[in-house]
Amino acid sequence: MARIIRIAAAQSGPVLRSETRVQTLQRLISMLQDAASAGADLIVFTECALTPFFSHWWIEDEAELDTYYEDAVPGVTTQALFEEAQRLQIGVHLGYAERCVRNGRKRRFNSSVLVDAQGDVIGRFRKIHLPGHADHRPDNPFQNLEKRYFETGDLGFPTWNAFGGVVGMCICNDRRWSETYRVLALGGAELILLGYNTPDHIPEHPELDRLVNFQHQLCMQAGAYQNGCWVVAVGKAGMEEGVSQIGLTSIIAPSGEIVAQSKTTGDELIIHDCNLDDTRVYKEAMLNFEKNRSPEHYQAITAQRGAKTP
Ligand code: CDT
């Protein structure tokens, strides 16, 4: 029997500072209900879906910064969302800013959680590739302070048996790194879920602005194809607190083809039946890791760098 998961990718439009968590959660619940009505098995929300992307501005005050983080997800703030998902029997992927205390030290991560249709947590991921800077750059039109507000994820790139296949997660900038897909695929991933907040302007490198949409798609299409995986990428789009972010929420097949994509920069659901068996021709034939990868030879090539030609 074919292993088909109906996936709803739930793009968020801007979340403003003036919006309450309850209001934001209600927007997510509304998309959840639409996804369930469409028969989806899994809904995928974006990176830091519960708040504006606060890395875009400088925050000095610790108490103010704390308001953007969650101590537990699922937890009190998100209870209504996860209860509704359980009632509707639909799995949930949700990105959020995580705060926790380890050995008496407060720690902050850019995290995501995957929950099954029964409401049980399948797994968690903490973003590894943190872009941007830790210093204040007041001359820039906006900041990119992930290196100030988050620590590097310490959970690696795990994969889980879920939804009839093998699932992994990454977050936003992780999607630009080939290691992300390869490590997940070496762990057996057939489906990679991710959220992103991607401005359409890079203050330090405006010459790249014209390529933002292209490179967003390029890295994920290549990652999907080269690793025989489905990639579901969900954006927070539109003009949020003065920062214009791309839409282009995408579902990408293991062929590398984009099979569904958002058309707006607001709250928008795109739905696709992802057949996990479509990964087989790549994993078992075209790009069979077992038969065709030669990691021992990659190392030998590196060792010869700079050697004199005989
Ligand atoms: N959230 C996040 O990781 N955003 C970065 C912006 C970097 S600017 C190219 C991204 O890779 O989309």
Residues whose N, C-alpha, C, O or C-beta is under 5 A from the ligand:
A	BS01	CDT	P131 C172 N173 N197 T198
